[in-house]
Amino acid sequence: MALPGAPPTARLTLLAAAGWRFTSLIGVLVMTVARTIAVCLSIPVILAAGLFAYSRLNPVMVVAVTELDASPNELWAVLADTERYREWNPSIIESSGTVAAGEKLRNVVVFGEGTMTFTPTVLTAEPGRELTWAGRMWVPGLVDAEHSFRLEALPGGGTRLTQQETFTGVAAPFMASMRADLEADFAEVNAAIGQRAVDLRQTGAHD
């Protein structure tokens, strides 16, 4: 700080220098805070991107395979009649829409103690062979799922039904903890599809 007797120009020079240092310190502080905020904000993004990439490389798959006493065409008739899912399906208690590639379905699914509504898009609809749809939970990239029913005629009669769901997305790795419960649900649905086909055959509905 200038002495009282210092020339005015010296005082101004010292004040200017002090002001420059203060401004520099403020600038450094602002940049430090900005960098800290940027790092804090980037961490969740990096984690989310990492989880998403991991889920793509390591999808969570749930599979249930059941051999049923019904032909592929009989089972397909059950799968394609979405409007009547409510009459027999223990998991998808309500469904609507056309089973054709590119069409959207509206499925109301039992979820915990309540229900959840999905609007998947049909990817594959090959009568007597395969029905596959793809949907998501809430927002794209959180939990994306591809659900399929594949029908394979057995040499001695009957059909092998393979029901599979593949989960990807940021939260997909956490679906692994539900795999056992989902496999049990899928097995129950497979059995219900077979029983429905038999019931329709007995009533002549397949004729």
Secondary structure as GFF3:
##gff-version 3
##sequence-region A 1 207
A	DSSP	alpha_helix	8	57	.	.	.	ID=ss1
A	DSSP	beta_strand	60	68	.	.	.	ID=ss2
A	DSSP	alpha_helix	72	80	.	.	.	ID=ss3
A	DSSP	three_ten_helix	82	87	.	.	.	ID=ss4
A	DSSP	beta_strand	92	96	.	.	.	ID=ss5
A	DSSP	beta_strand	106	111	.	.	.	ID=ss6
A	DSSP	beta_strand	114	118	.	.	.	ID=ss7
A	DSSP	beta_strand	121	126	.	.	.	ID=ss8
A	DSSP	beta_strand	130	137	.	.	.	ID=ss9
A	DSSP	beta_strand	143	153	.	.	.	ID=ss10
A	DSSP	beta_strand	159	168	.	.	.	ID=ss11
A	DSSP	three_ten_helix	172	178	.	.	.	ID=ss12
A	DSSP	alpha_helix	179	202	.	.	.	ID=ss13
###
